[in-house]
């Protein structure tokens, strides 16, 4: 109704001005018959009202559609009435929708090609890195260790790029199965042996419940735990020589926890550390931080139905937990 009056307000004002002008002309010409003037006012208002009522009821669905927010995109071009204005708007919206969908499909195709290229590029880069590592073994120390340290950093970066590209199609990338958490932890620790030794920070595994198995994607869980360990070691180096990886049950939920005794996270950063590209105060101190590790961790956990908990004290350290729901914790079933 409001939109209808806003559209027809100029017409109503014009009709009033026209009547005043005509009445003024007759009055100045000496015609002072008030009963005729009142009758003329009645006729003008009556026909104007009939026109407005007809116009409103014939287009009320159209005005309602324009006034209410869309619930889905297809609602924008549904036929509501047969007035010329409504038909013209429908044609415009249908054409706009067609062009919009065409551009969306083109962008999706380009993004798919980009992801495919990134996947292939990352895998291709792993081969020369492996060759460099093998060549470095024949060098004397400390050259050998320095080269392998840099190749490890490049591998971490390449894996981050790979998983970031896969994040857009993460539902298609899932393979949910029963996974023993201890095996994943041991695999990650084995993968990061040189990383531990280089930073002189060593993991301690604490298993509160034996044989904990959960329903998750093993590849993504490996990546999430690797990110937690990478952060824990980087922020502990030079401050503490240990991190603790704990596996236990709490309220029938399995918990995988990584605790470090490093710099901790300031209060101002805790609400934003899971945002993409946010590095925070610690990230500015440790220049290698990209701000993507915890973001990818949180996104993957949300898609898998896991929860993330964070506890941290500045100067004391940080604990981050991956919590598997009761339905995912197979040891309780």
C-alpha positions as CSV (number, residue, x, y, z in Angstrom):
1,X,0.0,0.0,0.0
2,X,2.8,2.4,0.9
3,X,4.5,1.8,-2.5
4,X,1.2,2.3,-4.3
5,X,0.7,5.8,-2.7
6,X,4.3,6.8,-3.3
7,X,3.8,6.0,-7.0
8,X,0.5,7.8,-7.4
9,X,1.1,10.8,-5.1
10,X,2.1,13.0,-8.1
11,X,-1.1,12.1,-9.9
12,X,-3.2,13.0,-6.8
13,X,-1.4,16.3,-6.4
14,X,-1.8,17.0,-10.1
15,X,-5.6,16.4,-9.9
16,X,-5.9,18.7,-6.9
17,X,-3.9,21.5,-8.7
18,X,-6.0,21.1,-11.9
19,X,-9.3,21.4,-9.9
20,X,-8.1,24.5,-8.0
21,X,-7.0,26.1,-11.3
22,X,-10.3,25.4,-13.0
23,X,-12.3,26.5,-10.0
24,X,-10.3,29.7,-9.7
25,X,-10.9,30.5,-13.4
26,X,-14.7,30.1,-13.0
27,X,-14.6,32.1,-9.8
28,X,-12.7,35.0,-11.4
29,X,-15.1,34.9,-14.3
30,X,-17.9,35.7,-12.0
31,X,-19.4,32.2,-11.5
32,X,-20.0,31.9,-7.7
33,X,-22.3,28.9,-7.5
34,X,-21.0,26.9,-4.6
35,X,-23.4,23.9,-5.0
36,X,-22.0,23.3,-8.5
37,X,-18.5,23.5,-7.2
38,X,-19.2,21.0,-4.4
39,X,-20.8,18.7,-6.9
40,X,-17.7,19.0,-9.2
41,X,-15.4,18.3,-6.3
42,X,-17.4,15.2,-5.5
43,X,-17.3,13.9,-9.1
44,X,-13.5,14.6,-9.3
45,X,-12.8,12.7,-6.1
46,X,-15.2,9.9,-6.9
47,X,-13.6,9.2,-10.3
48,X,-10.1,9.6,-9.0
49,X,-10.9,7.2,-6.1
50,X,-12.4,4.7,-8.5
51,X,-9.3,4.9,-10.7
52,X,-7.0,4.5,-7.8
53,X,-8.9,1.5,-6.3
54,X,-9.0,-0.3,-9.6
55,X,-5.3,0.4,-10.2
56,X,-4.4,-0.9,-6.7
57,X,-6.5,-4.1,-6.8
58,X,-5.4,-5.0,-10.3
59,X,-1.7,-4.6,-9.3
60,X,-1.7,-5.5,-5.6
61,X,0.3,-8.7,-6.1
62,X,2.8,-6.7,-8.1
63,X,3.2,-4.1,-5.4
64,X,3.4,-6.8,-2.7
65,X,6.2,-8.6,-4.6
66,X,8.2,-5.3,-4.8
67,X,7.7,-4.5,-1.1
68,X,8.6,-7.9,0.4
69,X,12.2,-9.3,0.5
70,X,13.0,-12.3,-1.7
71,X,13.2,-15.7,0.0
72,X,14.9,-17.3,-3.1
73,X,16.2,-16.0,-6.3
74,X,13.6,-17.6,-8.5
75,X,10.9,-15.5,-6.8
76,X,12.1,-12.4,-8.5
77,X,10.6,-13.3,-11.9
78,X,7.3,-15.0,-11.0
79,X,4.2,-13.8,-12.9
80,X,1.8,-11.9,-10.6
81,X,-0.6,-10.0,-12.8
82,X,-1.2,-9.1,-16.4
83,X,-0.7,-5.3,-16.3
84,X,1.8,-3.9,-18.9
85,X,4.1,-2.6,-16.2
86,X,4.2,-5.9,-14.4
87,X,4.9,-7.8,-17.6
88,X,7.7,-5.4,-18.6
89,X,9.3,-5.7,-15.1
90,X,9.0,-9.5,-15.4
91,X,10.7,-9.5,-18.8
92,X,13.5,-7.3,-17.4
93,X,14.0,-9.6,-14.3
94,X,14.0,-12.8,-16.4
95,X,16.6,-11.3,-18.7
96,X,18.7,-10.1,-15.7
97,X,18.4,-13.5,-14.1
98,X,19.5,-15.2,-17.3
99,X,22.6,-13.0,-17.6
100,X,23.3,-13.4,-13.9
101,X,23.2,-17.2,-14.0
102,X,25.4,-17.1,-17.2
103,X,28.0,-15.0,-15.4
104,X,27.9,-17.3,-12.3
105,X,28.5,-20.4,-14.4
106,X,31.4,-18.7,-16.2
107,X,32.9,-17.7,-12.8
108,X,32.4,-21.2,-11.4
109,X,34.1,-22.7,-14.5
110,X,37.0,-20.2,-14.1
111,X,37.3,-21.1,-10.4
112,X,37.3,-24.8,-11.2
113,X,40.1,-24.3,-13.7
114,X,42.0,-22.3,-11.2
115,X,41.6,-24.9,-8.5
116,X,42.7,-27.7,-10.9
117,X,45.7,-25.7,-11.9
118,X,46.7,-25.0,-8.3
119,X,46.3,-28.7,-7.4
120,X,48.5,-29.7,-10.3
121,X,51.1,-27.0,-9.6
122,X,51.4,-28.0,-5.9
123,X,51.9,-31.6,-6.8
124,X,54.4,-30.7,-9.4
125,X,56.4,-28.5,-7.0
126,X,56.7,-31.4,-4.5
127,X,58.8,-33.4,-6.9
128,X,61.6,-30.8,-7.3
129,X,61.5,-30.3,-3.5
130,X,62.1,-34.0,-2.9
131,X,65.0,-33.9,-5.4
132,X,66.5,-30.9,-3.5
133,X,66.1,-32.8,-0.2
134,X,67.9,-35.8,-1.6
135,X,70.7,-33.7,-3.0
136,X,71.1,-31.9,0.4
137,X,71.8,-35.2,2.1
138,X,75.1,-35.3,0.3
139,X,76.2,-31.9,1.6
140,X,78.0,-31.2,4.8
141,X,76.4,-29.7,7.9
142,X,75.1,-27.1,8.5
143,X,74.3,-26.6,4.7
144,X,72.3,-29.8,4.6
145,X,70.1,-29.0,7.5
146,X,69.6,-25.4,6.3
147,X,68.4,-26.6,2.9
148,X,66.1,-29.2,4.3
149,X,64.7,-26.6,6.7
150,X,63.7,-24.4,3.9
151,X,62.2,-27.2,1.8
152,X,60.1,-28.2,4.9
153,X,58.8,-24.6,5.0
154,X,58.0,-24.7,1.4
155,X,56.1,-28.0,1.8
156,X,54.0,-26.5,4.6
157,X,53.2,-23.5,2.4
158,X,52.3,-25.7,-0.6
159,X,50.0,-27.9,1.6
160,X,48.3,-24.8,2.9
161,X,47.7,-23.6,-0.7
162,X,46.4,-27.1,-1.6
163,X,43.9,-27.4,1.3
164,X,42.8,-23.8,0.8
165,X,41.9,-24.6,-2.8
166,X,40.1,-27.8,-1.7
167,X,38.1,-25.8,0.9
168,X,35.7,-24.5,-1.7
169,X,34.7,-28.1,-2.6
170,X,35.3,-29.6,0.8
171,X,32.0,-31.5,0.9
172,X,33.1,-33.4,-2.3
173,X,36.5,-34.1,-0.8
174,X,35.3,-35.8,2.4
175,X,35.8,-39.5,3.0
176,X,34.3,-40.2,6.4
177,X,35.4,-43.3,8.2
178,X,36.4,-44.7,11.5
179,X,39.8,-43.2,12.5
180,X,42.0,-44.1,15.5
181,X,43.2,-40.8,16.8
182,X,46.5,-42.2,18.2
183,X,47.5,-43.4,14.7
184,X,46.9,-39.9,13.2
185,X,48.9,-38.3,16.0
186,X,51.8,-40.7,15.5
187,X,51.8,-40.1,11.8
188,X,51.9,-36.4,12.2
189,X,54.7,-36.6,14.8
190,X,56.7,-38.8,12.4
191,X,56.2,-36.3,9.6
192,X,57.4,-33.5,11.8
193,X,60.5,-35.1,13.4
194,X,63.0,-32.7,11.8
195,X,60.7,-29.8,12.6
196,X,60.7,-30.7,16.3
197,X,64.5,-31.2,16.3
198,X,65.2,-28.0,14.4
199,X,63.2,-25.9,16.9
200,X,64.2,-28.0,19.9
201,X,60.6,-28.4,20.9
202,X,59.4,-32.0,21.5
203,X,55.9,-33.5,21.7
204,X,54.6,-35.5,24.7
205,X,51.6,-37.7,24.0
206,X,49.1,-38.2,26.8
207,X,46.4,-40.8,26.2
208,X,43.6,-40.7,28.8
209,X,41.4,-43.2,27.0
210,X,42.9,-46.1,25.1
211,X,41.6,-47.0,21.6
212,X,39.7,-43.8,21.0
213,X,38.2,-43.9,17.5
214,X,36.1,-41.2,15.8
215,X,34.2,-40.7,12.6
216,X,36.0,-38.1,10.6
217,X,38.0,-37.6,7.4
218,X,41.6,-38.9,8.1
219,X,43.3,-36.6,5.6
220,X,41.6,-33.4,6.9
221,X,42.2,-34.5,10.5
222,X,45.9,-35.0,9.7
223,X,46.0,-31.5,8.2
224,X,44.2,-29.9,11.2
225,X,46.5,-31.5,13.7
226,X,49.5,-30.5,11.6
227,X,48.4,-26.9,11.8
228,X,48.0,-27.0,15.5
229,X,51.4,-28.6,16.0
230,X,53.0,-26.1,13.6
231,X,51.6,-23.1,15.5
232,X,52.4,-24.7,18.9
233,X,56.1,-25.3,18.0
234,X,56.6,-21.9,16.3
235,X,55.3,-20.0,19.3
236,X,57.1,-22.2,21.8
237,X,60.6,-22.1,20.2
238,X,63.0,-20.3,22.5
239,X,60.4,-20.2,25.4
240,X,59.7,-23.9,26.1
241,X,61.0,-27.2,24.9
242,X,57.8,-29.2,24.9
243,X,54.2,-29.4,23.7
244,X,51.6,-31.8,25.0
245,X,49.2,-33.7,22.7
246,X,46.3,-35.2,24.7
247,X,43.6,-37.6,23.8
248,X,40.8,-38.2,26.2
249,X,37.0,-38.3,26.6
250,X,34.9,-35.6,28.2
251,X,31.1,-36.0,28.6
252,X,31.1,-38.9,26.1
253,X,32.9,-36.7,23.6
254,X,36.4,-37.5,22.3
255,X,38.9,-34.6,22.6
256,X,42.2,-34.1,20.8
257,X,44.1,-31.3,22.5
258,X,47.4,-29.6,21.7
259,X,48.9,-27.5,24.5
260,X,52.0,-25.3,24.2
261,X,53.8,-23.3,26.8
262,X,54.8,-20.4,24.6
263,X,53.8,-16.8,24.2
264,X,50.0,-17.2,24.5
265,X,47.4,-15.2,22.6
266,X,46.4,-11.6,23.7
267,X,42.8,-11.0,24.6
268,X,42.4,-8.6,21.7
269,X,43.3,-11.4,19.2
270,X,41.3,-14.3,20.5
271,X,38.0,-13.4,18.8
272,X,39.6,-13.0,15.4
273,X,42.4,-15.6,15.2
274,X,40.1,-17.9,13.2
275,X,39.5,-15.2,10.6
276,X,41.2,-15.6,7.2
277,X,44.5,-13.8,6.9
278,X,44.4,-12.4,10.4
279,X,47.8,-12.8,12.0
280,X,47.4,-10.7,15.2
281,X,50.1,-9.5,17.5
282,X,52.0,-12.8,17.5
283,X,51.8,-12.9,13.7
284,X,53.6,-9.6,13.5
285,X,56.4,-10.9,15.6
286,X,56.7,-14.2,13.7
287,X,56.8,-13.0,10.1
288,X,56.2,-16.4,8.6
289,X,52.6,-16.4,9.8
290,X,50.0,-16.3,6.9
291,X,46.9,-16.1,9.1
292,X,45.4,-19.0,7.1
293,X,46.2,-22.1,9.3
294,X,43.6,-21.6,12.1
295,X,41.1,-20.3,9.5
296,X,41.4,-23.6,7.5
297,X,41.3,-25.5,10.8
298,X,38.0,-23.9,11.9
299,X,36.4,-24.2,8.4
300,X,37.3,-27.9,8.1
301,X,36.1,-28.6,11.7
302,X,32.8,-26.9,11.0
303,X,32.2,-28.9,7.8
304,X,33.1,-32.1,9.6
305,X,30.8,-31.3,12.5
306,X,33.6,-31.0,15.0
307,X,34.0,-28.1,17.5
308,X,37.0,-26.0,18.3
309,X,37.8,-24.7,21.8
310,X,40.6,-22.3,22.7
311,X,42.2,-21.4,26.0
312,X,45.2,-19.1,26.3
313,X,47.1,-17.0,28.7
314,X,49.7,-14.4,27.6
315,X,53.1,-15.7,28.6
316,X,51.7,-19.0,29.8
317,X,50.7,-20.8,26.6
318,X,47.7,-22.0,24.6
319,X,45.5,-25.0,24.4
320,X,43.4,-25.7,21.4
321,X,41.0,-28.7,21.3
322,X,39.3,-30.5,18.5
323,X,36.1,-32.0,20.0
324,X,34.3,-34.8,18.3
325,X,30.6,-35.0,19.1
326,X,29.1,-38.0,21.0
327,X,27.8,-39.5,17.8
328,X,31.3,-39.3,16.3
329,X,33.0,-40.8,19.3
330,X,32.8,-44.6,18.5
331,X,34.3,-45.6,21.8
332,X,31.0,-44.6,23.5
333,X,28.7,-46.4,21.1
